[in-house]
Amino acid sequence: MHSTYPGSASNPSMELTVKIFCKSDPNLNLSVRDNKVVLAKANPSDKHQLWYKDDKFGSNVKDEEGFPSFALVNKATGLALKHASGATQLVQLEPFRPFEFDKSLMWSEGKVIDNEGYRAIRMANDIHLNMDAYLGDRPQVQDGNEIGLWEWNSGNNQIWKISPHSPGHEKQGCHASSEGRLEHHGHDGPYSSSDTHHSSHFDSASSLSKKPAVKIFCKSDPNLNLSVRDNKLVLAKANPSDEHQLWYKDDKFGSNVKDEEGFPGFALVNKATGLALKHASGATQLVQLERFKANEFDKSLIWSEGKVIDNEGYRAIRMANDIHLNMDAYLGDRPQVQDGNEIGLWEWNSGNNQIWKISPHLSGHEKHGGHKFGEGRSDCHGDDCPYSSHTHHSYHSGHASNLSKEPTVKICCKADPELNLSVRFDKVVLAKADPYDEHQHWFKDDKFGSNVKDEEGFPGFALVNKATGLALKHACGATQPVQLACFNSNDLSLMWSESKVLIMKAIDV
C-alpha cells in the first residue's frame, strides 16, 4: 500500500492541502500511521496529517442528496481513503490514480450540522454510512483512534471539518463562518492581508488571469457595474472595454470554506488593478480594497452569495463570516443608484440596491441584466473555435481547449440506461451503449457554473461531444430537436443545468 502521490503537476486542482478533524476533539487530525487511518495529535509539520481534496468528479458524481463527491488523498503517502467493507468496519487506504474513477474512493459531505460548520463525511453511494472515530468504551476520542463507518447517531465523533491548511498559524476548529473564525493567515494561504490600497496590475502568471472575467451589478440599475475608481469601490456606467469593471471570482477555497448557510466562499479580484474586495470594518462602513496575493489566505477577503432572491437570479453578496452584513450600494437621500455610488455593508433590508448578479463578461455580446439561458446567442466560426466544428472529425487532445484533459461522461435516461446520448449524422440521438465510441462521450464544461445559474440556483454547464467538438445547443422552442453548434464559451444558448436529484443513486461514470 505504499504509493507516491502523483503531485500537483499532474493535477493542478490538488495543490492546496487540508486538514480534517472531528468535533469531539479538534486538536486531533485525521492521519495515516502504519498504513491505517487514525486520529493524531495536531502537528502542522506532519504531512501524514495533510490531505488533498480531489473534487474533479464532483460536478458529475453526486450523492442521493445532490452533494458533490470527492476523494481524500494523503499528502505524505499518496493513499486515498477507501470505503470500508460495511458498517462497523474500518476505513481503508488505496493508492490514488488521479485520472481513473473508482467509486469506492468517493465521499461526500452532508449539510452543515451546527453553527461551527461541521458536517458528516459519508460514502457518496451510501450516505447512511458515516465516517466515525470509534470510541469503544472510551468517553472521548484520543491519539491513535481508528476510523470506521457507522450509521448516523449525531455524535461529535461523526461530524467533521475539512479545513484549509495554513502552515505556521495553526488554530484548529476555527472555520465557523457564522462566528467569524476563518482564522487561516500566513504566507502559504491563497490571499494576502497586507499592502492595502497599493494598486498593482494583476500578475499574468497567476492562474486567475486565465479565468473568464465577470461583471457585477445590482438590480437597482443593471447598467451600472461594480468598478474600481481612484482606489475606491464604486458603481460605474457599463463599459465592456473598461477592465476596472471586470473581476475574477476566485473560488479555490470554496469547497472548504463555507458561510453559516453552507454557501461557498470566494474572493473578487479586480482585473485592472489586482485589488480584491475587503470587508468593511463594520455595518454602514465602506467596502475596502486589498492587494491580492494568490497564495495567501485572508478571511477578510472572503465573500459568499445567498440563495437566489427572484426569478432573475439576483442574490445577496455578504461577508462569508458574517452573512448579516450585505454589500449595499448606498442610496443616502437619493431614490436610485447612480454613477459613482460608493459601496458599503448594511444589514439586510431586501432593497434592489442589496441584491446583485455576478455575470460572465461576454466580450462583444454585452447585454446587461438579461443573462438567462437562451439569451446572448453567438456563432463560432473558423480556427478560433476551441473545438473542431467539422462534424465527425476526431477530437484532437492538443487543441486549444483544456477540456481534452478532463474526464469524459456518458449521458443516459432512466427509460433505458443502455442507450447513451450520442452524435450521429449531425443529430443528437440515443445510441446503443458502446464504451469505445467517442461519439457517446461528452465533456461537461462547468467553468461558468459559479456565475451562471438557472432560476432555481443550479449551475450552468455546456456538454461538448468528444468525437466532434460540437456542443448541445438549445432547440428553437418546445417540441423541437436539440441542436449542435461549435462550442463558444460566450454563447448562453449552449448552457444547460441539472435539477435536483430525482433518483436516489450516485451517478457512476
C-alpha positions as CSV (number, residue, x, y, z in Angstrom):
1,M,0.0,0.0,0.0
2,H,3.0,2.3,-0.3
3,S,2.4,4.8,-3.0
4,T,3.8,8.2,-4.0
5,Y,1.2,10.9,-4.6
6,P,1.4,11.9,-8.3
7,G,1.9,15.6,-7.4
8,S,0.2,18.9,-8.3
9,A,1.9,19.0,-11.7
10,S,-0.3,16.2,-12.9
11,N,-3.4,17.7,-11.3
12,P,-3.2,21.4,-10.5
13,S,-6.6,21.4,-8.6
14,M,-4.8,19.4,-5.9
15,E,-2.2,22.0,-4.9
16,L,-4.0,23.1,-1.7
17,T,-3.9,20.9,1.3
18,V,-6.5,20.5,4.0
19,K,-6.6,19.1,7.5
20,I,-9.6,17.0,8.7
21,F,-10.8,16.8,12.3
22,C,-13.9,15.9,14.2
23,K,-15.8,18.0,16.7
24,S,-15.1,15.5,19.5
25,D,-11.5,16.9,19.6
26,P,-10.5,19.5,17.0
27,N,-6.8,19.1,18.2
28,L,-6.6,15.6,16.7
29,N,-6.2,15.4,12.9
30,L,-7.1,12.6,10.5
31,S,-3.8,11.0,9.7
32,V,-2.1,7.9,8.2
33,R,0.0,5.9,10.6
34,D,1.3,2.4,9.9
35,N,-0.9,2.2,6.8
36,K,-4.0,2.8,9.0
37,V,-6.4,5.8,9.1
38,V,-6.2,7.2,12.7
39,L,-6.5,10.4,14.6
40,A,-3.2,12.0,15.6
41,K,-2.2,15.0,17.8
42,A,-2.2,18.0,15.6
43,N,1.2,18.7,14.1
44,P,1.3,21.2,11.1
45,S,4.7,19.9,10.0
46,D,3.5,16.3,9.7
47,K,2.5,15.6,6.1
48,H,0.7,12.4,7.2
49,Q,-2.0,14.8,8.6
50,L,-2.4,16.7,5.4
51,W,-4.8,15.8,2.6
52,Y,-5.7,16.8,-0.9
53,K,-9.4,17.1,-1.7
54,D,-9.8,16.0,-5.3
55,D,-13.2,17.1,-6.5
56,K,-12.7,16.7,-10.3
57,F,-15.7,14.3,-10.5
58,G,-17.9,16.4,-8.2
59,S,-19.9,18.1,-11.0
60,N,-20.9,14.7,-12.4
61,V,-21.0,12.3,-9.4
62,K,-23.4,13.3,-6.6
63,D,-24.8,11.6,-3.6
64,E,-28.5,11.0,-3.2
65,E,-29.0,14.4,-1.6
66,G,-27.2,16.1,-4.5
67,F,-24.0,16.9,-2.7
68,P,-20.8,16.6,-4.9
69,S,-18.4,13.7,-4.4
70,F,-14.6,13.9,-3.8
71,A,-11.6,11.8,-3.0
72,L,-9.3,12.5,0.0
73,V,-5.7,11.8,-0.8
74,N,-2.9,11.8,1.9
75,K,-0.1,14.1,1.1
76,A,2.7,12.0,2.6
77,T,1.7,8.6,1.2
78,G,-0.4,9.2,-1.9
79,L,-3.0,6.9,-0.4
80,A,-6.7,7.7,-0.7
81,L,-9.5,7.0,1.8
82,K,-11.4,3.9,0.6
83,H,-14.8,2.8,1.8
84,A,-14.9,0.2,4.5
85,S,-16.4,-3.1,3.5
86,G,-19.6,-2.3,5.5
87,A,-21.0,-0.8,8.7
88,T,-18.7,-1.1,11.8
89,Q,-15.7,-1.8,9.6
90,L,-12.5,0.3,9.3
91,V,-12.0,2.8,6.5
92,Q,-9.2,1.5,4.2
93,L,-6.4,3.1,2.1
94,E,-5.8,2.7,-1.6
95,P,-3.1,4.0,-4.0
96,F,-4.6,7.1,-5.7
97,R,-4.7,7.3,-9.5
98,P,-5.8,10.8,-10.4
99,F,-7.3,10.0,-13.8
100,E,-9.1,6.8,-13.0
101,F,-12.6,6.8,-11.5
102,D,-13.1,4.5,-8.5
103,K,-16.4,4.9,-6.8
104,S,-15.1,3.2,-3.6
105,L,-12.9,6.3,-3.1
106,M,-15.8,8.8,-3.5
107,W,-17.0,10.6,-0.4
108,S,-19.4,13.4,0.2
109,E,-20.2,15.9,2.9
110,G,-23.7,16.4,4.2
111,K,-25.4,19.7,5.1
112,V,-23.9,21.9,7.8
113,I,-24.8,20.4,11.2
114,D,-24.2,23.4,13.5
115,N,-23.1,27.0,13.5
116,E,-19.4,26.0,13.5
117,G,-19.6,24.4,10.1
118,Y,-19.2,20.7,11.0
119,R,-20.7,18.1,8.6
120,A,-20.9,14.4,8.2
121,I,-18.5,12.8,5.8
122,R,-20.1,9.7,4.3
123,M,-19.8,7.3,1.4
124,A,-21.1,9.1,-1.7
125,N,-23.0,6.0,-2.9
126,D,-24.4,5.2,0.6
127,I,-24.9,8.3,2.7
128,H,-26.2,6.2,5.6
129,L,-22.7,5.0,6.4
130,N,-20.8,7.9,8.0
131,M,-17.1,8.3,8.9
132,D,-16.8,7.7,12.6
133,A,-14.0,7.9,15.1
134,Y,-14.5,4.8,17.1
135,L,-15.0,5.4,20.8
136,G,-15.4,1.9,22.0
137,D,-15.6,2.1,25.8
138,R,-13.8,5.5,25.9
139,P,-15.7,8.7,26.6
140,Q,-13.6,10.7,24.2
141,V,-11.6,10.3,21.1
142,Q,-7.8,10.1,21.5
143,D,-4.5,9.9,19.7
144,G,-4.4,6.7,17.7
145,N,-8.2,6.4,17.4
146,E,-9.1,4.3,14.4
147,I,-11.7,5.4,11.8
148,G,-14.5,3.4,10.6
149,L,-18.0,3.6,9.1
150,W,-21.1,3.7,11.3
151,E,-24.8,4.5,10.8
152,W,-25.7,8.1,11.8
153,N,-26.0,8.7,15.5
154,S,-25.3,12.5,15.6
155,G,-22.3,12.1,17.9
156,N,-19.4,14.6,17.9
157,N,-17.2,11.8,16.7
158,Q,-19.3,11.6,13.5
159,I,-19.1,15.3,12.4
160,W,-16.0,16.7,10.8
161,K,-14.5,19.7,9.3
162,I,-12.3,19.8,6.2
163,S,-10.3,23.0,6.8
164,P,-7.6,24.7,4.7
165,H,-4.1,24.1,6.0
166,S,-2.1,27.3,6.7
167,P,1.4,26.5,7.9
168,G,2.7,28.5,10.9
169,H,-0.7,29.7,12.0
170,E,-2.4,26.5,13.2
171,K,-5.6,27.0,15.1
172,Q,-7.9,24.1,15.0
173,G,-11.7,24.1,14.9
174,C,-11.9,27.7,13.7
175,H,-13.9,27.6,10.4
176,A,-17.3,28.5,11.8
177,S,-18.1,31.3,9.4
178,S,-21.0,32.4,11.5
179,E,-18.7,33.2,14.3
180,G,-16.1,35.0,12.1
181,R,-13.4,32.4,12.6
182,L,-11.8,31.8,9.3
183,E,-8.6,32.1,11.1
184,H,-6.1,30.9,8.5
185,H,-3.5,33.5,7.7
186,G,0.1,33.2,6.5
187,H,2.3,33.0,3.5
188,D,1.0,29.7,2.2
189,G,-2.7,30.5,2.0
190,P,-4.5,31.9,-1.0
191,Y,-4.8,35.5,-0.1
192,S,-2.9,38.5,1.2
193,S,-3.8,40.7,4.2
194,S,-1.2,43.4,3.6
195,D,-0.5,46.4,1.4
196,T,-4.0,47.9,1.5
197,H,-4.7,50.3,-1.5
198,H,-1.4,49.5,-3.3
199,S,-2.6,49.3,-6.8
200,S,-0.7,46.8,-9.0
201,H,-1.5,45.2,-12.3
202,F,-2.7,41.6,-12.0
203,D,0.1,39.1,-12.3
204,S,-0.3,37.4,-15.7
205,A,1.4,34.4,-14.3
206,S,-1.4,33.8,-11.9
207,S,-4.0,31.2,-12.7
208,L,-6.7,33.7,-12.2
209,S,-5.6,35.7,-15.2
210,K,-6.5,32.7,-17.3
211,K,-10.1,32.5,-15.9
212,P,-13.1,34.2,-17.5
213,A,-13.8,37.6,-16.1
214,V,-17.2,38.6,-14.7
215,K,-19.1,41.8,-14.2
216,I,-21.1,42.6,-11.1
217,F,-24.2,44.8,-10.9
218,C,-27.2,45.3,-8.6
219,K,-30.8,45.1,-9.6
220,S,-31.4,48.8,-8.8
221,D,-29.6,49.6,-12.1
222,P,-28.1,46.7,-14.1
223,N,-26.4,49.3,-16.4
224,L,-24.0,50.3,-13.6
225,N,-21.1,47.9,-13.0
226,L,-19.1,47.4,-9.8
227,S,-15.8,49.1,-10.5
228,V,-12.6,50.5,-9.1
229,R,-12.1,54.2,-9.4
230,D,-9.4,56.2,-7.6
231,N,-8.8,53.3,-5.3
232,K,-12.4,53.2,-4.2
233,L,-15.2,50.8,-4.9
234,V,-18.0,52.4,-6.9
235,L,-20.7,51.8,-9.5
236,A,-19.8,52.9,-13.0
237,K,-21.7,53.3,-16.2
238,A,-21.3,49.9,-18.0
239,N,-18.3,49.9,-20.4
240,P,-17.3,46.4,-21.6
241,S,-13.9,47.8,-22.6
242,D,-13.1,49.1,-19.1
243,E,-11.1,46.5,-17.2
244,H,-11.8,48.3,-14.0
245,Q,-15.3,47.0,-14.3
246,L,-14.1,43.4,-14.7
247,W,-13.5,40.9,-11.9
248,Y,-12.1,37.5,-11.3
249,K,-14.1,35.2,-9.0
250,D,-11.5,33.1,-7.1
251,D,-13.3,30.2,-5.5
252,K,-10.4,27.9,-4.9
253,F,-11.3,27.5,-1.3
254,G,-15.0,27.3,-1.9
255,S,-15.2,23.6,-1.3
256,N,-13.6,24.0,2.2
257,V,-14.7,27.5,3.4
258,K,-18.4,28.0,3.7
259,D,-20.7,30.6,5.3
260,E,-23.1,29.6,8.0
261,E,-25.7,28.6,5.5
262,G,-23.3,26.3,3.7
263,F,-22.6,28.6,0.6
264,P,-19.0,28.6,-0.6
265,G,-16.6,31.4,0.0
266,F,-14.8,33.3,-2.8
267,A,-12.7,36.4,-3.4
268,L,-13.4,39.1,-6.0
269,V,-10.3,40.4,-7.7
270,N,-10.3,43.4,-10.0
271,K,-8.8,42.7,-13.4
272,A,-7.3,46.1,-14.0
273,T,-5.7,46.7,-10.6
274,G,-5.3,43.3,-8.9
275,L,-7.1,44.6,-5.9
276,A,-9.6,42.4,-4.0
277,L,-12.7,43.3,-2.2
278,K,-12.1,43.5,1.5
279,H,-14.7,43.5,4.2
280,A,-15.7,46.9,5.7
281,S,-14.8,47.5,9.3
282,G,-18.4,47.1,10.3
283,A,-22.0,47.9,9.4
284,T,-22.6,51.2,7.5
285,Q,-18.9,51.3,6.6
286,L,-17.4,51.3,3.1
287,V,-16.1,48.1,1.4
288,Q,-12.3,48.3,1.1
289,L,-9.7,47.2,-1.4
290,E,-6.7,45.0,-0.6
291,R,-3.8,43.9,-2.8
292,F,-4.4,40.3,-3.9
293,K,-1.8,37.6,-3.5
294,A,-2.9,34.3,-5.0
295,N,-1.1,32.1,-2.4
296,E,-2.1,33.7,0.8
297,F,-5.4,33.3,2.8
298,D,-7.2,36.2,4.4
299,K,-10.7,35.7,5.9
300,S,-11.4,39.4,5.3
301,L,-11.4,38.9,1.5
302,I,-13.9,36.0,1.6
303,W,-17.5,36.7,0.5
304,S,-20.4,34.4,-0.3
305,E,-23.7,34.6,-2.2
306,G,-27.0,33.9,-0.6
307,K,-29.9,31.9,-2.2
308,V,-31.5,33.3,-5.4
309,I,-33.8,36.1,-4.5
310,D,-36.0,36.3,-7.6
311,N,-36.6,34.7,-10.9
312,E,-33.8,36.8,-12.5
313,G,-31.1,35.2,-10.5
314,Y,-30.2,38.1,-8.2
315,R,-28.6,37.3,-4.8
316,A,-27.2,39.0,-1.8
317,I,-23.4,39.2,-1.6
318,R,-22.2,39.2,2.0
319,M,-19.3,38.6,4.3
320,A,-18.7,34.9,4.5
321,N,-18.0,35.1,8.2
322,D,-21.0,37.4,9.0
323,I,-23.8,36.9,6.5
324,H,-25.9,39.6,8.2
325,L,-23.7,42.3,6.6
326,N,-24.5,42.6,3.0
327,M,-22.9,44.5,0.1
328,D,-25.0,47.6,-0.3
329,A,-24.9,50.4,-2.9
330,Y,-25.5,53.4,-0.6
331,L,-28.5,55.5,-1.6
332,G,-28.4,58.2,1.0
333,D,-31.2,60.6,0.2
334,R,-31.2,59.5,-3.5
335,P,-34.1,57.4,-4.8
336,Q,-31.8,55.5,-7.2
337,V,-28.2,54.3,-7.5
338,Q,-26.1,56.3,-9.9
339,D,-22.6,56.5,-11.4
340,G,-20.0,57.0,-8.7
341,N,-22.2,55.4,-6.0
342,E,-20.0,54.1,-3.2
343,I,-20.4,50.5,-1.8
344,G,-20.7,49.6,1.8
345,L,-22.0,47.0,4.1
346,W,-25.5,47.1,5.6
347,E,-27.9,44.8,7.4
348,W,-30.4,43.1,5.2
349,N,-33.3,45.2,4.1
350,S,-34.2,43.4,0.8
351,G,-33.7,46.5,-1.3
352,N,-32.8,46.3,-5.0
353,N,-29.5,48.0,-4.1
354,Q,-28.6,45.0,-2.0
355,I,-29.1,42.2,-4.5
356,W,-26.5,41.5,-7.1
357,K,-25.7,39.4,-10.1
358,I,-22.2,38.1,-10.9
359,S,-22.4,37.5,-14.6
360,P,-19.9,36.3,-17.2
361,H,-18.3,39.1,-19.2
362,L,-19.3,38.4,-22.8
363,S,-16.9,40.5,-24.9
364,G,-18.7,41.8,-27.9
365,H,-22.1,40.5,-26.7
366,E,-22.9,42.8,-23.9
367,K,-26.5,42.6,-22.6
368,H,-27.0,43.7,-19.0
369,G,-29.4,42.2,-16.5
370,G,-30.5,39.6,-19.0
371,H,-28.3,36.6,-18.7
372,K,-31.0,34.0,-18.6
373,F,-30.2,30.8,-20.6
374,G,-31.0,31.2,-24.2
375,E,-30.0,34.8,-24.5
376,G,-26.8,36.2,-25.9
377,R,-26.6,33.6,-28.7
378,S,-23.5,33.9,-30.8
379,D,-21.9,31.7,-33.5
380,C,-18.4,30.4,-33.6
381,H,-16.6,30.0,-36.9
382,G,-13.1,29.2,-38.1
383,D,-10.0,28.4,-36.2
384,D,-10.8,30.4,-33.2
385,C,-13.3,27.9,-32.0
386,P,-11.9,25.8,-29.2
387,Y,-13.4,22.7,-30.7
388,S,-13.4,21.3,-34.2
389,S,-16.6,22.3,-36.0
390,H,-16.0,19.8,-38.7
391,T,-18.5,17.1,-37.8
392,H,-17.1,13.7,-37.3
393,H,-13.5,14.9,-37.3
394,S,-11.9,13.2,-34.3
395,Y,-11.3,15.4,-31.3
396,H,-7.6,16.3,-31.0
397,S,-6.3,16.4,-27.5
398,G,-3.7,19.0,-28.5
399,H,-6.3,21.5,-29.4
400,A,-6.5,24.9,-27.7
401,S,-9.2,23.8,-25.2
402,N,-8.3,22.4,-21.8
403,L,-11.3,20.1,-21.8
404,S,-9.4,17.3,-23.6
405,K,-7.6,16.7,-20.3
406,E,-10.8,16.4,-18.4
407,P,-12.6,13.1,-17.7
408,T,-15.5,12.3,-20.0
409,V,-19.0,11.4,-19.1
410,K,-21.8,9.4,-20.6
411,I,-25.4,10.5,-20.5
412,C,-28.4,8.2,-20.4
413,C,-32.0,8.5,-19.4
414,K,-33.9,6.2,-17.0
415,A,-36.2,4.9,-19.7
416,D,-33.3,2.8,-21.0
417,P,-29.8,3.2,-19.3
418,E,-28.3,1.0,-22.0
419,L,-28.8,3.8,-24.6
420,N,-26.3,6.7,-24.4
421,L,-26.6,10.2,-25.7
422,S,-24.6,10.4,-28.9
423,V,-24.0,12.4,-32.1
424,R,-24.9,10.7,-35.4
425,F,-25.0,12.4,-38.8
426,D,-25.1,15.9,-37.2
427,K,-28.0,14.9,-35.0
428,V,-28.3,14.3,-31.3
429,V,-29.7,10.8,-30.8
430,L,-29.6,7.8,-28.4
431,A,-27.3,5.0,-29.3
432,K,-26.7,1.5,-28.0
433,A,-24.0,1.8,-25.3
434,D,-20.5,1.4,-26.7
435,P,-17.7,2.5,-24.3
436,Y,-15.3,2.7,-27.3
437,D,-17.5,5.0,-29.3
438,E,-16.2,8.6,-28.7
439,H,-19.5,10.0,-30.2
440,Q,-21.1,8.8,-26.9
441,H,-18.5,10.6,-24.7
442,W,-19.0,14.1,-23.6
443,F,-17.1,16.8,-21.7
444,K,-19.0,18.7,-19.1
445,D,-17.7,22.2,-19.1
446,D,-18.8,24.0,-16.0
447,K,-16.3,26.8,-15.9
448,F,-19.2,29.4,-15.7
449,G,-21.1,27.3,-13.2
450,S,-20.3,29.6,-10.3
451,N,-21.6,32.6,-12.2
452,V,-24.4,31.4,-14.5
453,K,-27.3,29.8,-12.6
454,D,-30.8,28.8,-13.6
455,E,-33.8,30.3,-11.8
456,E,-33.6,27.7,-9.1
457,G,-29.9,28.4,-8.4
458,F,-28.4,25.3,-10.1
459,P,-25.2,26.0,-12.0
460,G,-24.9,26.2,-15.8
461,F,-22.7,24.0,-17.9
462,A,-22.0,23.1,-21.6
463,L,-22.0,19.5,-22.9
464,V,-19.3,19.0,-25.6
465,N,-19.1,15.9,-27.7
466,K,-15.6,14.3,-27.6
467,A,-15.6,13.0,-31.2
468,T,-16.9,16.1,-32.9
469,G,-16.2,19.0,-30.7
470,L,-19.8,20.1,-31.1
471,A,-21.8,21.3,-28.1
472,L,-25.5,20.8,-27.3
473,K,-27.5,23.9,-28.3
474,H,-31.0,24.8,-27.2
475,A,-33.8,23.9,-29.5
476,C,-35.6,26.8,-31.1
477,G,-38.6,26.0,-28.9
478,A,-40.8,23.4,-27.2
479,T,-41.2,20.1,-29.2
480,Q,-38.2,21.0,-31.4
481,P,-35.0,18.9,-31.6
482,V,-31.9,19.9,-29.6
483,Q,-29.3,21.3,-32.0
484,L,-25.5,21.1,-32.3
485,A,-23.1,24.1,-32.5
486,C,-19.4,24.8,-32.4
487,F,-18.5,25.4,-28.8
488,N,-18.2,29.0,-27.8
489,S,-17.9,29.9,-24.1
490,N,-19.7,33.2,-24.8
491,D,-22.8,31.6,-26.1
492,L,-25.5,31.2,-23.5
493,S,-27.6,29.1,-25.8
494,L,-25.2,26.3,-25.1
495,M,-25.8,26.5,-21.3
496,W,-27.8,23.7,-19.6
497,S,-28.5,22.9,-15.9
498,E,-29.5,19.9,-13.9
499,S,-32.4,19.9,-11.5
500,K,-32.4,18.4,-8.0
501,V,-31.7,14.7,-7.8
502,L,-34.8,12.6,-8.7
503,I,-33.2,9.2,-8.3
504,M,-31.6,8.2,-5.0
505,K,-28.3,6.9,-6.5
506,A,-24.9,8.4,-7.2
507,I,-24.0,8.6,-10.9
508,D,-21.4,6.1,-11.9
509,V,-19.2,7.3,-14.8
